[in-house]
Amino acid sequence: MTARNAAAFVSSVLTLVACGGGAASQPPPTSDHPTCEVSFVTPPGFERTDTFEEPYPDRVGVRLGFRDEAGRELHAFAGIPGEFGEGLPDAGTVVLVGGGIGRLAGGVHRVWVLVWDEGGPCDPKVVLGRGFERRAFLETLERAGVISA
């Protein structure tokens, strides 16, 4: 995968997810429809860049964006469907805080994706990172309270 293809991949994933099913075609959420929570603490050195909410019939999906001074990006998702990590090599599994298992994909042009389910309407849970080596991505996820040491 070339650098241009990797950048296009990340851009297309974010565009696909941001467009979702089209907010205009979805019914507005009610008090019976929870807003999904992203279990993610802003890691040291990162600042929030954006928040996106996508209404669905049974929930409101959420995406949070973060960036550090080096230009590395993190995007945390909850309840927004998509094919996260498609086309990236399988990179194994990691243990999540709380004992679950997450699937890791990536390594191509410093793009990483961690995906897991918790068994509710706010699945999948995803963290996408761009600009990271594997070790730095995992250390950042640990500091963000997503994976165990």
C-alpha positions in Angstrom: 0.0 0.0 0.0 1.5 3.3 -1.0 1.5 6.4 1.2 -1.2 7.9 -1.1 -3.3 4.7 -0.8 -2.9 4.7 3.0 -4.0 8.4 3.2 -6.9 7.6 0.9 -7.9 4.6 3.1 -8.0 6.7 6.3 -9.9 9.5 4.6 -12.4 7.1 3.1 -13.0 5.3 6.4 -13.6 8.6 8.1 -15.8 9.9 5.3 -17.8 6.6 5.2 -18.3 6.7 8.9 -19.1 10.4 9.0 -21.7 9.9 6.3 -23.1 6.8 8.0 -26.6 6.1 6.9 -27.3 9.7 6.4 -28.6 11.6 9.4 -31.5 13.0 7.5 -32.8 9.5 6.8 -32.8 8.4 10.4 -35.4 9.2 13.0 -34.4 11.6 15.7 -33.3 10.0 18.9 -35.7 10.0 21.8 -35.0 9.7 25.5 -35.4 5.9 25.0 -32.4 6.0 22.6 -29.1 6.3 24.4 -26.2 8.4 23.2 -23.3 6.0 23.0 -20.4 6.6 25.3 -16.8 6.3 24.1 -14.7 4.7 26.8 -11.7 6.8 26.1 -9.7 9.2 28.2 -7.9 11.9 26.3 -4.2 10.7 26.4 -1.6 13.2 27.5 -0.4 15.4 24.7 -3.6 15.0 22.6 -6.4 17.6 22.2 -9.9 17.0 21.1 -10.4 18.1 17.5 -14.0 17.2 16.9 -17.2 15.4 18.1 -19.6 13.8 15.7 -23.0 12.3 16.6 -25.0 10.1 14.2 -28.6 9.2 15.1 -29.9 5.6 14.5 -33.2 4.1 15.3 -32.0 2.6 18.7 -29.1 4.9 19.7 -26.9 7.9 18.8 -23.5 6.8 17.6 -20.5 9.0 18.5 -17.1 9.7 17.0 -14.4 11.7 18.8 -11.3 13.0 17.1 -7.9 13.9 18.8 -4.6 15.2 17.5 -1.2 15.7 19.1 1.5 18.3 18.3 3.3 15.7 16.1 0.2 15.5 13.9 -0.8 12.0 15.0 -4.5 11.4 15.0 -6.9 9.3 17.0 -10.5 8.7 16.3 -12.7 6.9 18.8 -16.0 5.5 17.8 -19.0 4.0 19.6 -22.2 2.7 17.9 -21.3 3.7 14.3 -21.3 0.7 12.0 -18.6 0.3 9.4 -16.0 -2.0 8.1 -13.1 -0.7 10.2 -9.7 -2.0 9.3 -10.8 -3.6 6.1 -7.8 -4.1 3.9 -5.3 -3.8 6.7 -3.4 -6.8 7.9 -4.5 -8.6 11.0 -2.1 -7.6 13.8 -3.5 -9.9 16.6 -5.5 -9.3 19.7 -5.1 -7.2 22.8 -6.7 -7.4 26.3 -9.1 -4.5 27.0 -9.6 -2.8 30.4 -12.3 -4.9 32.0 -11.0 -8.2 30.4 -12.5 -8.2 26.9 -10.5 -8.9 23.8 -10.0 -6.4 20.9 -8.9 -7.2 17.4 -6.0 -5.1 16.1 -5.3 -4.5 12.4 -2.8 -2.2 10.7 0.8 -1.4 10.5 0.6 -0.2 6.9 1.9 3.4 6.7 1.4 3.9 10.5 -2.3 3.3 10.4 -3.8 1.1 13.2 -7.4 0.1 14.1 -8.6 -1.6 17.3 -12.2 -3.0 17.2 -14.2 -4.7 19.9 -17.8 -5.4 20.9 -19.3 -5.1 24.3 -22.7 -6.7 23.5 -25.0 -3.8 23.2 -26.5 -1.3 20.8 -23.3 0.9 20.9 -21.2 -1.8 19.2 -18.8 -1.7 17.6 -16.3 0.2 19.6 -13.3 1.3 17.6 -10.1 3.4 17.9 -8.4 4.3 14.7 -4.8 5.8 14.9 -2.8 7.5 12.1 0.9 8.3 12.5 1.8 5.7 15.0 4.3 2.8 15.2 2.6 -0.2 16.8 4.2 0.2 20.2 3.3 3.9 20.5 -0.3 3.2 19.4 -0.6 0.5 22.1 1.0 2.7 24.7 -1.4 5.5 23.8 -4.4 3.1 24.1 -3.2 2.1 27.5 -2.9 5.8 28.6 -6.4 6.4 27.2 -7.8 3.6 29.4 -8.7 1.3 26.6 -6.3 -1.6 26.9 -4.6 -3.3 29.9 -0.9 -3.2 30.4 
